Amino acid sequence: MIKVGKKAPDFTAPAYHKGKFISVKLSEYLGKWVLLCFYPGDFTFV
């Protein structure tokens, strides 16, 4: 189970970087500071 203050599980997610779409894997940032944000309603007409 995912809990606050614990390590996040490794995952791959799509990202937009320097004008193109890429895949980003969390484990590529091991040892670096990472901020994870989740916006469930972004880009919707709710």
mmCIF entry with sequence, helices, sheets and N, C-alpha, C, O atoms, coordinates in Angstrom:
data_MODEL
# 
_entry.id   MODEL 
# 
_entity.id                         1 
_entity.type                       polymer 
_entity.pdbx_number_of_molecules   1 
# 
_entity_poly.entity_id                      1 
_entity_poly.type                           'polypeptide(L)' 
_entity_poly.nstd_linkage                   no 
_entity_poly.nstd_monomer                   no 
_entity_poly.pdbx_seq_one_letter_code       MIKVGKKAPDFTAPAYHKGKFISVKLSEYLGKWVLLCFYPGDFTFV 
_entity_poly.pdbx_seq_one_letter_code_can   MIKVGKKAPDFTAPAYHKGKFISVKLSEYLGKWVLLCFYPGDFTFV 
_entity_poly.pdbx_strand_id                 A 
# 
loop_
_entity_poly_seq.entity_id 
_entity_poly_seq.num 
_entity_poly_seq.mon_id 
_entity_poly_seq.hetero 
1 1  MET n 
1 2  ILE n 
1 3  LYS n 
1 4  VAL n 
1 5  GLY n 
1 6  LYS n 
1 7  LYS n 
1 8  ALA n 
1 9  PRO n 
1 10 ASP n 
1 11 PHE n 
1 12 THR n 
1 13 ALA n 
1 14 PRO n 
1 15 ALA n 
1 16 TYR n 
1 17 HIS n 
1 18 LYS n 
1 19 GLY n 
1 20 LYS n 
1 21 PHE n 
1 22 ILE n 
1 23 SER n 
1 24 VAL n 
1 25 LYS n 
1 26 LEU n 
1 27 SER n 
1 28 GLU n 
1 29 TYR n 
1 30 LEU n 
1 31 GLY n 
1 32 LYS n 
1 33 TRP n 
1 34 VAL n 
1 35 LEU n 
1 36 LEU n 
1 37 CYS n 
1 38 PHE n 
1 39 TYR n 
1 40 PRO n 
1 41 GLY n 
1 42 ASP n 
1 43 PHE n 
1 44 THR n 
1 45 PHE n 
1 46 VAL n 
# 
_struct_asym.id          A 
_struct_asym.entity_id   1 
# 
_struct_conf.conf_type_id            HELX_P 
_struct_conf.id                      HELX_P1 
_struct_conf.pdbx_PDB_helix_id       AA1 
_struct_conf.beg_label_comp_id       LEU 
_struct_conf.beg_label_asym_id       A 
_struct_conf.beg_label_seq_id        26 
_struct_conf.pdbx_beg_PDB_ins_code   ? 
_struct_conf.end_label_comp_id       TYR 
_struct_conf.end_label_asym_id       A 
_struct_conf.end_label_seq_id        29 
_struct_conf.pdbx_end_PDB_ins_code   ? 
_struct_conf.beg_auth_comp_id        LEU 
_struct_conf.beg_auth_asym_id        A 
_struct_conf.beg_auth_seq_id         26 
_struct_conf.end_auth_comp_id        TYR 
_struct_conf.end_auth_asym_id        A 
_struct_conf.end_auth_seq_id         29 
_struct_conf.pdbx_PDB_helix_class    5 
_struct_conf.details                 ? 
_struct_conf.pdbx_PDB_helix_length   4 
# 
_struct_conf_type.id          HELX_P 
_struct_conf_type.criteria    ? 
_struct_conf_type.reference   ? 
# 
_struct_sheet.id               AA1 
_struct_sheet.type             ? 
_struct_sheet.number_strands   2 
_struct_sheet.details          ? 
# 
_struct_sheet_order.sheet_id     AA1 
_struct_sheet_order.range_id_1   1 
_struct_sheet_order.range_id_2   2 
_struct_sheet_order.offset       ? 
_struct_sheet_order.sense        anti-parallel 
# 
loop_
_struct_sheet_range.sheet_id 
_struct_sheet_range.id 
_struct_sheet_range.beg_label_comp_id 
_struct_sheet_range.beg_label_asym_id 
_struct_sheet_range.beg_label_seq_id 
_struct_sheet_range.pdbx_beg_PDB_ins_code 
_struct_sheet_range.end_label_comp_id 
_struct_sheet_range.end_label_asym_id 
_struct_sheet_range.end_label_seq_id 
_struct_sheet_range.pdbx_end_PDB_ins_code 
_struct_sheet_range.beg_auth_comp_id 
_struct_sheet_range.beg_auth_asym_id 
_struct_sheet_range.beg_auth_seq_id 
_struct_sheet_range.end_auth_comp_id 
_struct_sheet_range.end_auth_asym_id 
_struct_sheet_range.end_auth_seq_id 
AA1 1 THR A 12 ? HIS A 17 ? THR A 12 HIS A 17 
AA1 2 LYS A 20 ? LYS A 25 ? LYS A 20 LYS A 25 
# 
loop_
_atom_site.group_PDB 
_atom_site.id 
_atom_site.type_symbol 
_atom_site.label_atom_id 
_atom_site.label_alt_id 
_atom_site.label_comp_id 
_atom_site.label_asym_id 
_atom_site.label_entity_id 
_atom_site.label_seq_id 
_atom_site.pdbx_PDB_ins_code 
_atom_site.Cartn_x 
_atom_site.Cartn_y 
_atom_site.Cartn_z 
_atom_site.occupancy 
_atom_site.B_iso_or_equiv 
_atom_site.pdbx_formal_charge 
_atom_site.auth_seq_id 
_atom_site.auth_comp_id 
_atom_site.auth_asym_id 
_atom_site.auth_atom_id 
_atom_site.pdbx_PDB_model_num 
ATOM 1   N N  . MET A 1 1  ? 0.828   -1.170 0.000   1.00 0.00 ? 1  MET A N  1 
ATOM 2   C CA . MET A 1 1  ? 0.000   0.000  0.000   1.00 0.00 ? 1  MET A CA 1 
ATOM 3   C C  . MET A 1 1  ? 0.883   1.248  0.000   1.00 0.00 ? 1  MET A C  1 
ATOM 4   O O  . MET A 1 1  ? 1.915   1.284  0.670   1.00 0.00 ? 1  MET A O  1 
ATOM 5   N N  . ILE A 1 2  ? 0.477   2.257  -0.746  1.00 0.00 ? 2  ILE A N  1 
ATOM 6   C CA . ILE A 1 2  ? 1.208   3.516  -0.797  1.00 0.00 ? 2  ILE A CA 1 
ATOM 7   C C  . ILE A 1 2  ? 0.828   4.351  0.421   1.00 0.00 ? 2  ILE A C  1 
ATOM 8   O O  . ILE A 1 2  ? -0.353  4.523  0.723   1.00 0.00 ? 2  ILE A O  1 
ATOM 9   N N  . LYS A 1 3  ? 1.853   4.875  1.127   1.00 0.00 ? 3  LYS A N  1 
ATOM 10  C CA . LYS A 1 3  ? 1.609   5.672  2.319   1.00 0.00 ? 3  LYS A CA 1 
ATOM 11  C C  . LYS A 1 3  ? 2.471   6.927  2.297   1.00 0.00 ? 3  LYS A C  1 
ATOM 12  O O  . LYS A 1 3  ? 3.555   6.937  1.714   1.00 0.00 ? 3  LYS A O  1 
ATOM 13  N N  . VAL A 1 4  ? 1.983   7.977  2.934   1.00 0.00 ? 4  VAL A N  1 
ATOM 14  C CA . VAL A 1 4  ? 2.729   9.224  3.056   1.00 0.00 ? 4  VAL A CA 1 
ATOM 15  C C  . VAL A 1 4  ? 4.016   8.961  3.819   1.00 0.00 ? 4  VAL A C  1 
ATOM 16  O O  . VAL A 1 4  ? 4.009   8.292  4.852   1.00 0.00 ? 4  VAL A O  1 
ATOM 17  N N  . GLY A 1 5  ? 5.122   9.491  3.305   1.00 0.00 ? 5  GLY A N  1 
ATOM 18  C CA . GLY A 1 5  ? 6.408   9.338  3.965   1.00 0.00 ? 5  GLY A CA 1 
ATOM 19  C C  . GLY A 1 5  ? 7.174   8.089  3.567   1.00 0.00 ? 5  GLY A C  1 
ATOM 20  O O  . GLY A 1 5  ? 8.321   7.916  3.978   1.00 0.00 ? 5  GLY A O  1 
ATOM 21  N N  . LYS A 1 6  ? 6.568   7.221  2.780   1.00 0.00 ? 6  LYS A N  1 
ATOM 22  C CA . LYS A 1 6  ? 7.232   5.995  2.319   1.00 0.00 ? 6  LYS A CA 1 
ATOM 23  C C  . LYS A 1 6  ? 7.685   6.170  0.877   1.00 0.00 ? 6  LYS A C  1 
ATOM 24  O O  . LYS A 1 6  ? 7.218   7.075  0.186   1.00 0.00 ? 6  LYS A O  1 
ATOM 25  N N  . LYS A 1 7  ? 8.586   5.316  0.420   1.00 0.00 ? 7  LYS A N  1 
ATOM 26  C CA . LYS A 1 7  ? 9.074   5.379  -0.958  1.00 0.00 ? 7  LYS A CA 1 
ATOM 27  C C  . LYS A 1 7  ? 7.953   5.045  -1.935  1.00 0.00 ? 7  LYS A C  1 
ATOM 28  O O  . LYS A 1 7  ? 7.147   4.149  -1.688  1.00 0.00 ? 7  LYS A O  1 
ATOM 29  N N  . ALA A 1 8  ? 7.911   5.768  -3.035  1.00 0.00 ? 8  ALA A N  1 
ATOM 30  C CA . ALA A 1 8  ? 6.922   5.510  -4.080  1.00 0.00 ? 8  ALA A CA 1 
ATOM 31  C C  . ALA A 1 8  ? 7.369   4.297  -4.903  1.00 0.00 ? 8  ALA A C  1 
ATOM 32  O O  . ALA A 1 8  ? 8.567   4.107  -5.115  1.00 0.00 ? 8  ALA A O  1 
ATOM 33  N N  . PRO A 1 9  ? 6.429   3.483  -5.364  1.00 0.00 ? 9  PRO A N  1 
ATOM 34  C CA . PRO A 1 9  ? 6.796   2.352  -6.215  1.00 0.00 ? 9  PRO A CA 1 
ATOM 35  C C  . PRO A 1 9  ? 7.278   2.853  -7.580  1.00 0.00 ? 9  PRO A C  1 
ATOM 36  O O  . PRO A 1 9  ? 6.850   3.913  -8.037  1.00 0.00 ? 9  PRO A O  1 
ATOM 37  N N  . ASP A 1 10 ? 8.145   2.114  -8.216  1.00 0.00 ? 10 ASP A N  1 
ATOM 38  C CA . ASP A 1 10 ? 8.644   2.503  -9.531  1.00 0.00 ? 10 ASP A CA 1 
ATOM 39  C C  . ASP A 1 10 ? 7.503   2.464  -10.548 1.00 0.00 ? 10 ASP A C  1 
ATOM 40  O O  . ASP A 1 10 ? 6.667   1.561  -10.513 1.00 0.00 ? 10 ASP A O  1 
ATOM 41  N N  . PHE A 1 11 ? 7.472   3.441  -11.448 1.00 0.00 ? 11 PHE A N  1 
ATOM 42  C CA . PHE A 1 11 ? 6.454   3.487  -12.489 1.00 0.00 ? 11 PHE A CA 1 
ATOM 43  C C  . PHE A 1 11 ? 6.990   4.243  -13.690 1.00 0.00 ? 11 PHE A C  1 
ATOM 44  O O  . PHE A 1 11 ? 7.987   4.957  -13.593 1.00 0.00 ? 11 PHE A O  1 
ATOM 45  N N  . THR A 1 12 ? 6.322   4.081  -14.820 1.00 0.00 ? 12 THR A N  1 
ATOM 46  C CA . THR A 1 12 ? 6.623   4.815  -16.042 1.00 0.00 ? 12 THR A CA 1 
ATOM 47  C C  . THR A 1 12 ? 5.407   5.641  -16.394 1.00 0.00 ? 12 THR A C  1 
ATOM 48  O O  . THR A 1 12 ? 4.279   5.156  -16.303 1.00 0.00 ? 12 THR A O  1 
ATOM 49  N N  . ALA A 1 13 ? 5.622   6.897  -16.798 1.00 0.00 ? 13 ALA A N  1 
ATOM 50  C CA . ALA A 1 13 ? 4.509   7.792  -17.121 1.00 0.00 ? 13 ALA A CA 1 
ATOM 51  C C  . ALA A 1 13 ? 4.872   8.644  -18.340 1.00 0.00 ? 13 ALA A C  1 
ATOM 52  O O  . ALA A 1 13 ? 6.044   8.947  -18.566 1.00 0.00 ? 13 ALA A O  1 
ATOM 53  N N  . PRO A 1 14 ? 3.862   9.026  -19.121 1.00 0.00 ? 14 PRO A N  1 
ATOM 54  C CA . PRO A 1 14 ? 4.128   9.929  -20.245 1.00 0.00 ? 14 PRO A CA 1 
ATOM 55  C C  . PRO A 1 14 ? 4.409   11.339 -19.725 1.00 0.00 ? 14 PRO A C  1 
ATOM 56  O O  . PRO A 1 14 ? 3.860   11.750 -18.702 1.00 0.00 ? 14 PRO A O  1 
ATOM 57  N N  . ALA A 1 15 ? 5.265   12.075 -20.431 1.00 0.00 ? 15 ALA A N  1 
ATOM 58  C CA . ALA A 1 15 ? 5.600   13.441 -20.048 1.00 0.00 ? 15 ALA A CA 1 
ATOM 59  C C  . ALA A 1 15 ? 5.819   14.276 -21.302 1.00 0.00 ? 15 ALA A C  1 
ATOM 60  O O  . ALA A 1 15 ? 6.102   13.739 -22.373 1.00 0.00 ? 15 ALA A O  1 
ATOM 61  N N  . TYR A 1 16 ? 5.689   15.575 -21.163 1.00 0.00 ? 16 TYR A N  1 
ATOM 62  C CA . TYR A 1 16 ? 5.940   16.512 -22.258 1.00 0.00 ? 16 TYR A CA 1 
ATOM 63  C C  . TYR A 1 16 ? 7.171   17.318 -21.891 1.00 0.00 ? 16 TYR A C  1 
ATOM 64  O O  . TYR A 1 16 ? 7.172   18.035 -20.890 1.00 0.00 ? 16 TYR A O  1 
ATOM 65  N N  . HIS A 1 17 ? 8.233   17.204 -22.704 1.00 0.00 ? 17 HIS A N  1 
ATOM 66  C CA . HIS A 1 17 ? 9.508   17.850 -22.383 1.00 0.00 ? 17 HIS A CA 1 
ATOM 67  C C  . HIS A 1 17 ? 10.142  18.393 -23.650 1.00 0.00 ? 17 HIS A C  1 
ATOM 68  O O  . HIS A 1 17 ? 10.350  17.663 -24.619 1.00 0.00 ? 17 HIS A O  1 
ATOM 69  N N  . LYS A 1 18 ? 10.447  19.684 -23.632 1.00 0.00 ? 18 LYS A N  1 
ATOM 70  C CA . LYS A 1 18 ? 11.116  20.361 -24.759 1.00 0.00 ? 18 LYS A CA 1 
ATOM 71  C C  . LYS A 1 18 ? 10.415  20.120 -26.090 1.00 0.00 ? 18 LYS A C  1 
ATOM 72  O O  . LYS A 1 18 ? 11.059  19.842 -27.101 1.00 0.00 ? 18 LYS A O  1 
ATOM 73  N N  . GLY A 1 19 ? 9.093   20.228 -26.080 1.00 0.00 ? 19 GLY A N  1 
ATOM 74  C CA . GLY A 1 19 ? 8.331   20.164 -27.320 1.00 0.00 ? 19 GLY A CA 1 
ATOM 75  C C  . GLY A 1 19 ? 7.950   18.795 -27.822 1.00 0.00 ? 19 GLY A C  1 
ATOM 76  O O  . GLY A 1 19 ? 7.393   18.681 -28.914 1.00 0.00 ? 19 GLY A O  1 
ATOM 77  N N  . LYS A 1 20 ? 8.231   17.741 -27.058 1.00 0.00 ? 20 LYS A N  1 
ATOM 78  C CA . LYS A 1 20 ? 7.814   16.412 -27.501 1.00 0.00 ? 20 LYS A CA 1 
ATOM 79  C C  . LYS A 1 20 ? 7.424   15.533 -26.317 1.00 0.00 ? 20 LYS A C  1 
ATOM 80  O O  . LYS A 1 20 ? 7.803   15.794 -25.175 1.00 0.00 ? 20 LYS A O  1 
ATOM 81  N N  . PHE A 1 21 ? 6.660   14.489 -26.617 1.00 0.00 ? 21 PHE A N  1 
ATOM 82  C CA . PHE A 1 21 ? 6.225   13.554 -25.592 1.00 0.00 ? 21 PHE A CA 1 
ATOM 83  C C  . PHE A 1 21 ? 7.282   12.478 -25.388 1.00 0.00 ? 21 PHE A C  1 
ATOM 84  O O  . PHE A 1 21 ? 7.822   11.937 -26.352 1.00 0.00 ? 21 PHE A O  1 
ATOM 85  N N  . ILE A 1 22 ? 7.573   12.172 -24.130 1.00 0.00 ? 22 ILE A N  1 
ATOM 86  C CA . ILE A 1 22 ? 8.554   11.151 -23.769 1.00 0.00 ? 22 ILE A CA 1 
ATOM 87  C C  . ILE A 1 22 ? 7.985   10.281 -22.652 1.00 0.00 ? 22 ILE A C  1 
ATOM 88  O O  . ILE A 1 22 ? 6.956   10.616 -22.065 1.00 0.00 ? 22 ILE A O  1 
ATOM 89  N N  . SER A 1 23 ? 8.647   9.172  -22.360 1.00 0.00 ? 23 SER A N  1 
ATOM 90  C CA . SER A 1 23 ? 8.301   8.337  -21.210 1.00 0.00 ? 23 SER A CA 1 
ATOM 91  C C  . SER A 1 23 ? 9.321   8.591  -20.118 1.00 0.00 ? 23 SER A C  1 
ATOM 92  O O  . SER A 1 23 ? 10.524  8.642  -20.373 1.00 0.00 ? 23 SER A O  1 
ATOM 93  N N  . VAL A 1 24 ? 8.831   8.749  -18.906 1.00 0.00 ? 24 VAL A N  1 
ATOM 94  C CA . VAL A 1 24 ? 9.690   9.009  -17.756 1.00 0.00 ? 24 VAL A CA 1 
ATOM 95  C C  . VAL A 1 24 ? 9.512   7.871  -16.761 1.00 0.00 ? 24 VAL A C  1 
ATOM 96  O O  . VAL A 1 24 ? 8.388   7.482  -16.444 1.00 0.00 ? 24 VAL A O  1 
ATOM 97  N N  . LYS A 1 25 ? 10.628  7.339  -16.271 1.00 0.00 ? 25 LYS A N  1 
ATOM 98  C CA . LYS A 1 25 ? 10.584  6.263  -15.287 1.00 0.00 ? 25 LYS A CA 1 
ATOM 99  C C  . LYS A 1 25 ? 11.117  6.804  -13.961 1.00 0.00 ? 25 LYS A C  1 
ATOM 100 O O  . LYS A 1 25 ? 12.188  7.408  -13.922 1.00 0.00 ? 25 LYS A O  1 
ATOM 101 N N  . LEU A 1 26 ? 10.377  6.590  -12.884 1.00 0.00 ? 26 LEU A N  1 
ATOM 102 C CA . LEU A 1 26 ? 10.762  7.125  -11.586 1.00 0.00 ? 26 LEU A CA 1 
ATOM 103 C C  . LEU A 1 26 ? 12.157  6.657  -11.165 1.00 0.00 ? 26 LEU A C  1 
ATOM 104 O O  . LEU A 1 26 ? 12.909  7.435  -10.578 1.00 0.00 ? 26 LEU A O  1 
ATOM 105 N N  . SER A 1 27 ? 12.511  5.433  -11.445 1.00 0.00 ? 27 SER A N  1 
ATOM 106 C CA . SER A 1 27 ? 13.816  4.906  -11.019 1.00 0.00 ? 27 SER A CA 1 
ATOM 107 C C  . SER A 1 27 ? 14.986  5.632  -11.686 1.00 0.00 ? 27 SER A C  1 
ATOM 108 O O  . SER A 1 27 ? 16.118  5.523  -11.213 1.00 0.00 ? 27 SER A O  1 
ATOM 109 N N  . GLU A 1 28 ? 14.741  6.371  -12.773 1.00 0.00 ? 28 GLU A N  1 
ATOM 110 C CA . GLU A 1 28 ? 15.807  7.156  -13.416 1.00 0.00 ? 28 GLU A CA 1 
ATOM 111 C C  . GLU A 1 28 ? 16.258  8.316  -12.528 1.00 0.00 ? 28 GLU A C  1 
ATOM 112 O O  . GLU A 1 28 ? 17.334  8.877  -12.737 1.00 0.00 ? 28 GLU A O  1 
ATOM 113 N N  . TYR A 1 29 ? 15.440  8.675  -11.543 1.00 0.00 ? 29 TYR A N  1 
ATOM 114 C CA . TYR A 1 29 ? 15.733  9.795  -10.665 1.00 0.00 ? 29 TYR A CA 1 
ATOM 115 C C  . TYR A 1 29 ? 16.157  9.345  -9.272  1.00 0.00 ? 29 TYR A C  1 
ATOM 116 O O  . TYR A 1 29 ? 16.112  10.134 -8.328  1.00 0.00 ? 29 TYR A O  1 
ATOM 117 N N  . LEU A 1 30 ? 16.565  8.099  -9.135  1.00 0.00 ? 30 LEU A N  1 
ATOM 118 C CA . LEU A 1 30 ? 17.000  7.568  -7.844  1.00 0.00 ? 30 LEU A CA 1 
ATOM 119 C C  . LEU A 1 30 ? 18.155  8.397  -7.302  1.00 0.00 ? 30 LEU A C  1 
ATOM 120 O O  . LEU A 1 30 ? 19.139  8.632  -8.005  1.00 0.00 ? 30 LEU A O  1 
ATOM 121 N N  . GLY A 1 31 ? 18.038  8.840  -6.057  1.00 0.00 ? 31 GLY A N  1 
ATOM 122 C CA . GLY A 1 31 ? 19.072  9.651  -5.421  1.00 0.00 ? 31 GLY A CA 1 
ATOM 123 C C  . GLY A 1 31 ? 18.895  11.142 -5.630  1.00 0.00 ? 31 GLY A C  1 
ATOM 124 O O  . GLY A 1 31 ? 19.687  11.935 -5.120  1.00 0.00 ? 31 GLY A O  1 
ATOM 125 N N  . LYS A 1 32 ? 17.854  11.545 -6.383  1.00 0.00 ? 32 LYS A N  1 
ATOM 126 C CA . LYS A 1 32 ? 17.584  12.960 -6.623  1.00 0.00 ? 32 LYS A CA 1 
ATOM 127 C C  . LYS A 1 32 ? 16.256  13.332 -5.975  1.00 0.00 ? 32 LYS A C  1 
ATOM 128 O O  . LYS A 1 32 ? 15.419  12.468 -5.712  1.00 0.00 ? 32 LYS A O  1 
ATOM 129 N N  . TRP A 1 33 ? 16.071  14.619 -5.721  1.00 0.00 ? 33 TRP A N  1 
ATOM 130 C CA . TRP A 1 33 ? 14.795  15.096 -5.199  1.00 0.00 ? 33 TRP A CA 1 
ATOM 131 C C  . TRP A 1 33 ? 13.771  15.070 -6.317  1.00 0.00 ? 33 TRP A C  1 
ATOM 132 O O  . TRP A 1 33 ? 14.051  15.515 -7.430  1.00 0.00 ? 33 TRP A O  1 
ATOM 133 N N  . VAL A 1 34 ? 12.579  14.550 -6.026  1.00 0.00 ? 34 VAL A N  1 
ATOM 134 C CA . VAL A 1 34 ? 11.499  14.453 -7.013  1.00 0.00 ? 34 VAL A CA 1 
ATOM 135 C C  . VAL A 1 34 ? 10.198  14.909 -6.356  1.00 0.00 ? 34 VAL A C  1 
ATOM 136 O O  . VAL A 1 34 ? 9.908   14.547 -5.216  1.00 0.00 ? 34 VAL A O  1 
ATOM 137 N N  . LEU A 1 35 ? 9.433   15.693 -7.075  1.00 0.00 ? 35 LEU A N  1 
ATOM 138 C CA . LEU A 1 35 ? 8.121   16.127 -6.600  1.00 0.00 ? 35 LEU A CA 1 
ATOM 139 C C  . LEU A 1 35 ? 7.068   15.492 -7.496  1.00 0.00 ? 35 LEU A C  1 
ATOM 140 O O  . LEU A 1 35 ? 7.065   15.716 -8.706  1.00 0.00 ? 35 LEU A O  1 
ATOM 141 N N  . LEU A 1 36 ? 6.174   14.698 -6.909  1.00 0.00 ? 36 LEU A N  1 
ATOM 142 C CA . LEU A 1 36 ? 5.104   14.045 -7.660  1.00 0.00 ? 36 LEU A CA 1 
ATOM 143 C C  . LEU A 1 36 ? 3.810   14.805 -7.422  1.00 0.00 ? 36 LEU A C  1 
ATOM 144 O O  . LEU A 1 36 ? 3.422   15.037 -6.277  1.00 0.00 ? 36 LEU A O  1 
ATOM 145 N N  . CYS A 1 37 ? 3.141   15.193 -8.505  1.00 0.00 ? 37 CYS A N  1 
ATOM 146 C CA . CYS A 1 37 ? 1.875   15.920 -8.415  1.00 0.00 ? 37 CYS A CA 1 
ATOM 147 C C  . CYS A 1 37 ? 0.805   15.138 -9.157  1.00 0.00 ? 37 CYS A C  1 
ATOM 148 O O  . CYS A 1 37 ? 1.070   14.534 -10.197 1.00 0.00 ? 37 CYS A O  1 
ATOM 149 N N  . PHE A 1 38 ? -0.401  15.155 -8.617  1.00 0.00 ? 38 PHE A N  1 
ATOM 150 C CA . PHE A 1 38 ? -1.519  14.454 -9.231  1.00 0.00 ? 38 PHE A CA 1 
ATOM 151 C C  . PHE A 1 38 ? -2.693  15.413 -9.340  1.00 0.00 ? 38 PHE A C  1 
ATOM 152 O O  . PHE A 1 38 ? -3.148  15.956 -8.333  1.00 0.00 ? 38 PHE A O  1 
ATOM 153 N N  . TYR A 1 39 ? -3.181  15.624 -10.540 1.00 0.00 ? 39 TYR A N  1 
ATOM 154 C CA . TYR A 1 39 ? -4.313  16.504 -10.798 1.00 0.00 ? 39 TYR A CA 1 
ATOM 155 C C  . TYR A 1 39 ? -5.403  15.703 -11.492 1.00 0.00 ? 39 TYR A C  1 
ATOM 156 O O  . TYR A 1 39 ? -5.401  15.624 -12.720 1.00 0.00 ? 39 TYR A O  1 
ATOM 157 N N  . PRO A 1 40 ? -6.330  15.111 -10.761 1.00 0.00 ? 40 PRO A N  1 
ATOM 158 C CA . PRO A 1 40 ? -7.340  14.240 -11.376 1.00 0.00 ? 40 PRO A CA 1 
ATOM 159 C C  . PRO A 1 40 ? -8.294  14.960 -12.317 1.00 0.00 ? 40 PRO A C  1 
ATOM 160 O O  . PRO A 1 40 ? -8.878  14.313 -13.186 1.00 0.00 ? 40 PRO A O  1 
ATOM 161 N N  . GLY A 1 41 ? -8.479  16.279 -12.182 1.00 0.00 ? 41 GLY A N  1 
ATOM 162 C CA . GLY A 1 41 ? -9.436  16.978 -13.030 1.00 0.00 ? 41 GLY A CA 1 
ATOM 163 C C  . GLY A 1 41 ? -8.798  17.895 -14.064 1.00 0.00 ? 41 GLY A C  1 
ATOM 164 O O  . GLY A 1 41 ? -9.508  18.654 -14.723 1.00 0.00 ? 41 GLY A O  1 
ATOM 165 N N  . ASP A 1 42 ? -7.486  17.849 -14.224 1.00 0.00 ? 42 ASP A N  1 
ATOM 166 C CA . ASP A 1 42 ? -6.818  18.725 -15.178 1.00 0.00 ? 42 ASP A CA 1 
ATOM 167 C C  . ASP A 1 42 ? -7.311  18.475 -16.591 1.00 0.00 ? 42 ASP A C  1 
ATOM 168 O O  . ASP A 1 42 ? -7.517  17.334 -17.003 1.00 0.00 ? 42 ASP A O  1 
ATOM 169 N N  . PHE A 1 43 ? -7.493  19.547 -17.315 1.00 0.00 ? 43 PHE A N  1 
ATOM 170 C CA . PHE A 1 43 ? -7.887  19.525 -18.730 1.00 0.00 ? 43 PHE A CA 1 
ATOM 171 C C  . PHE A 1 43 ? -9.240  18.858 -18.957 1.00 0.00 ? 43 PHE A C  1 
ATOM 172 O O  . PHE A 1 43 ? -9.466  18.263 -20.011 1.00 0.00 ? 43 PHE A O  1 
ATOM 173 N N  . THR A 1 44 ? -10.126 18.948 -17.995 1.00 0.00 ? 44 THR A N  1 
ATOM 174 C CA . THR A 1 44 ? -11.484 18.444 -18.172 1.00 0.00 ? 44 THR A CA 1 
ATOM 175 C C  . THR A 1 44 ? -12.450 19.613 -18.004 1.00 0.00 ? 44 THR A C  1 
ATOM 176 O O  . THR A 1 44 ? -12.089 20.654 -17.454 1.00 0.00 ? 44 THR A O  1 
ATOM 177 N N  . PHE A 1 45 ? -13.660 19.436 -18.474 1.00 0.00 ? 45 PHE A N  1 
ATOM 178 C CA . PHE A 1 45 ? -14.651 20.500 -18.400 1.00 0.00 ? 45 PHE A CA 1 
ATOM 179 C C  . PHE A 1 45 ? -15.593 20.297 -17.220 1.00 0.00 ? 45 PHE A C  1 
ATOM 180 O O  . PHE A 1 45 ? -16.804 20.473 -17.350 1.00 0.00 ? 45 PHE A O  1 
ATOM 181 N N  . VAL A 1 46 ? -15.039 19.927 -16.074 1.00 0.00 ? 46 VAL A N  1 
ATOM 182 C CA . VAL A 1 46 ? -15.842 19.699 -14.875 1.00 0.00 ? 46 VAL A CA 1 
ATOM 183 C C  . VAL A 1 46 ? -16.068 21.007 -14.157 1.00 0.00 ? 46 VAL A C  1 
ATOM 184 O O  . VAL A 1 46 ? -16.724 21.035 -13.116 1.00 0.00 ? 46 VAL A O  1 
# 
